[in-house]
C-alpha cells in the first residue's frame, strides 16, 4: 500500500511552527513585514496574492499590498522596489508573476535586493544555492524537500530524477536534492530515452507542465513520486503532471494534486519571510 503525502497537513504544521516563532520574535520586539506587489488584475494572480496575505495574517507577519494598474511602467515599478529595498521595516519583497508584457520580468526581479528576495529568484540567491551558501531558496522546490523529510523519506544516496529544468522549479530542485546527498539526473524536452531514466528513480520529481503526462510506464515499482504540476482539466478539476490513479499503486509514496506540493509553496514563502 502506498503513502499519500499530505501537503495540506505538513504545510499547516510548518505554518504553526512559524506562528510560534514570530510570536517569540515579537516578544523580543522584532517584527516581520512582507511587501507584495501585483501589477494588473489577472484573476489567478489575485487569488495567489490573497492567499499570501491570508498566510501572513495567520502567522503574524505584517503585509503591505501594492495593487498597481496594468499600465504601470517598468520604471515606476522598479522605483517602488527601490524604495522598499531601503525601508528598514520591510523584510521581504515579492513581485507576483506574470507581469504585463511591456514590463521586462528579469530586470524587475534583479531590482529586488537579494537579502529581501523571499522568492529566491535573484541570481545572487540562485548562485548561493549552487555553491552551498546560505540564502533564499525558490519556495516550491524547498517545499518538496520538506514534504520528503517530514514524511520520513531519506534522500541521501537515492537515485533522484527531476523531470523539468525551469529556473523556478527544475534547476533549484536538482540543486536541493544534490545538497541532500541524492544522486541527481535532470531530464528535459531534449532528453533521449526518457522512460529509461525516470524508471531508475527512487525519487521522481515531475515538473514538466503537461497534464497527466507521467503514467506507470515512467515509474519504477516502489518509487516515491512528487508531482509539482498543476492544471485544470475540462471539468474545471485540478490535476497534476502525473496520472495519479495509474501511477499511485506502483509507488511507495506519492503527492496528490490538489493537496500535495501546492500548499507547500506558500508555507515556504512564509518560512523565507521569517528567516
Ligand atoms: P516550465 O517552465 O514550462 O518547464 C517545463 C520543463 O519541462 C522544461 O524544462 C521542459 O524542457 C520540460 N519538458 C516539457 N515537455 C517535456 C517532455 N515532453 N519531455 C521532457 N521534458 C519536457 O514549467 P515550470 O514553471 O517548471 O512548472 C512545471 C509545472 O509545475 C507546471 O504545471 C506549473 O503549473 C507547476 N508549478 C506548480 C507550482 C506549485 O506551487 N505547485 C509552482 C510552480 C510551478 P525544456 O527546458 O527543454 O523546454
Boltz pocket constraint, residues with backbone or C-beta under 6 A from the ligand:
constraints:
  - pocket:
      binder: B
      contacts: [[A, 140], [A, 163], [A, 164], [A, 165], [A, 166], [A, 167], [A, 168], [A, 169], [A, 170], [A, 187], [A, 188], [A, 189], [A, 190], [A, 191], [A, 194], [A, 206], [A, 207], [A, 208], [A, 209], [A, 210], [A, 227], [A, 228], [A, 229], [A, 230], [A, 231], [A, 241], [A, 261], [A, 262], [A, 265]]
      max_distance: 6.0
